[in-house]
Amino acid sequence: MNDTRPRFRPDILLHAHDEAYGGQSIILEDPVSNKFFRISSYEFELLKVLDGTRSLRDAIERLKLSGRYFTLNHAAKLVDKFSKAGLLLGTIYGTSGVQKELKERVETELQKRSILKLYYLYVPLLNPDAFLEKTLFLWRMLVNRVTLTILSCLIPGAFYLLITGFQRFDFEYLFFFNIQNLIVLWIALVLVKLVHEFAHAYVAKSRGLRVPEMGIAFLIFFPCLYCNTTAAWQLSDRRERMLIGLAGILSEFAVAVFAIYIWYFTKPGIVNSVAFYLMAISVISSLFFNGNPLLKFDGYFVLIDWLRMPNLQAKSFAVLRYLFMNRVLGIDSVEAPPSSGREFSILVSYGVSAVLYRFVLYAGILERIYTKFDKTLGVILAATAFFMFIVRPLSKGAMNLFTKKSEMRFRPGGVAVFLIVSISVIALISFPWSDHSVYPCYLESALVRQIVVPAEAPVSEVRVKQGDSVRSGEVIFRLNPLPLKYELKNKQVEHQLVRTEIAIIRDSQQDLYKLDLKYIELSQIEDAIKRIEEDLALIEWKAPFDGAITTLSPVFQPGASPGKGSVVGEMANCTACEVQALLPESDVSAIMKNGTVSAWWPVGTGMSVNLTVREINPFKTENLDGSPFSSRFGGEIATEIKDQIGKDAPLDPYYLCRMDFPNPTGIPLGMTGRLVVKHPPKSIFRRVVDAAYGTFHREVVF
């Protein structure tokens, strides 16, 4: 090392960053590997004098002249670190042979990873830099101290409205996910994401940076927008870099604040639903995706700036590799990345969190790919993802261990810690715990009677209105008997005339062929008289049981003539009730006949009642028009309009579950609630196995 003449790569890009203690650090950007390295200004002084003409000893002597002192051992360690990072030429890592081997290895790795573009594909569409430059004044007009002050004043009110209006979720049209509204919702989502990405771009542009690229990224086949703001590393002030990273999240938060006000002060409908959707999407995407530091999105880059730790993810995985291979297996050739005690703790914590999160993420990726595509294509893509994300990294690690098996010298302390951690993880995934599923339900009467007009007569009196309670035998409405009496008198006269005509024909013995016709006419008149007399006995419609008028036609008023047999309303018994719930076909196994479930109602502070399942049947109704289950009427079952007759049909197959409910507290009929189904205790491992077995059993035949 002392005789070599290393040279600092001239293509490395430099960025000076201010630190909290008043000094500076240097960020080195490798344009080949697209990696960033943070070093101190003191270490950079050594790099600068390594120009390929000096040995390490000569470089140390040169630095002494400028008041910079390095020991030979310290300088050798730094040169070794820089060399391994690929920052120096002329070392054992910078020779043509090693570089050629490294290049071939990188190209091979890139070829193997090219298939990952199926799952992470970025498509640049435009260079927005000129447009951003011309419209930057609009951004400054919209985002300034005045508008930020107004937004700050609106935030407490938005939180208050969100908390006080939370219980409205069960009663309003919050789930407009039918075909008619999906277009509107997708447009709204695109607009929110445009706001997000342009916020990044304008904040970067306002700091004098170039924004060379915007486009569409397909992450697990889901399209989303992206903006290239990597030039932010040129800024020396980390607060400005963090502001660029946070701009998108803050813009979505602002959208959520305004959406809360719109949602709270609008009536149920499409505007109300879109506002709720924007509010939910803005919060969810910011918290779980863009703001998640375990994913390489905004939150990750804000975190590495806050911690002043570039390449946090790569370094954390390197630390975990060191802990396992060096501290457990005793392979001394695997060294820890240079770091302080604080940095080492952060790297370990982040690495463990990232590894656990990746298991969950990759499982979700496999499930999404398998379920969202054609069966055969889904199997192929899921198998490919399983190989690339799980099998390949594990096999690579196993091969690496195999090549270093001769270096293994197990360390008892490390092995003990590893066993304790492993046993704890196994116990965690093997420990059974219970959970529950929640489904929409509503209260319906088990005894329902339609209110039907009993006679062909006009209405003279309606004694109830919709929502009224009635007692058994109470008169609901009366019909005007005068038209019936007038018709009855006419029929009686006709009856007497026909009887007289029959008597004359029989006495005269003339026109005897008419006699049979007269008898038929007489029989018809007698039937009509009997019908009218029956109708006269039914001019009052009385309640058949105690209950309530659940529906009543608004046109059913005195003077109206709806016609005999017309249904003008409905009444239901309020005590003999049943709870109805719709379960998706995929979850029907979670509930069994005669099993115990719990129904929760939003009454007071909440009321929960245990019920017994009476029956479970396939839900064959193809029209949910008017049903509280339909998303078009405030329910949670996604529906779409089918056929020309306008059927409000569910998008997926469902099962109808019924439970008897005596309703002693008088809960209003039609109230929506939640059906809570408890599951027997199962471990995480058992759940995964059951899910995999169920999928295999269901799909074993292609």
Secondary structure, DSSP 4 states (H G I P E B T S, - for coil): --S---EE-TT-EEEEEE-TTS-EEEEEEETTTTEEEEEEHHHHHHHHH-BSSS-HHHHHHHHHHTT----HHHHHHHHHHHHHTT-EESSTTTSHHHHHHHHHHHHHHHHHHGGGGGTEEEEEEE--HHHHHHHHHHHHHHSSHHHHHHHHHHHHHHHHHHHHTGGGGGTS-----SHHHHHHHHHHHHHHHHHHHHHHHHHHHHTT----EEEEEEETTEEEEEEE-GGGGG-S-HHHHHHHHHHHHHHHHHHHHHHHHHHHHS-TTHHHHHHHHHHHHHHHHIIIIIT-TTTTTHHHHHHHHHHT-TTHHHHHHHHHHHIIIIIIT--TTS-PPS--HHHHHHHHHHHHHHHHHHHHHHHHHHHHHHHHS-HHHHHHHHHHHHIIIIIHHHHHHHHHHHHTGGG----HHHHHHHHHHHHHHHHHHHS-B--EEEEEEEEEESSEEEEE--SSS-EEEE---TT-EE-TT-EEEEE--HHHHHHHHHHHHHHHHHHHHHHHHHHHT-SGGGHHHHHHHHHHHHHHHHHHHHHHTTSEEE-SSSEEEEEE-TT--TT----TT-EEEEEE-SSSEEEEEEEEGGGGGG--TT-EEEEEE-STT-EEEEEEEEEEEE------TT-TTBGGGT-SB-EEEETTTTEEEESS-EEEEEEEE--TT-PPTT-EEEEEEE---B-HHHHHHHHHHHHHHHHS--
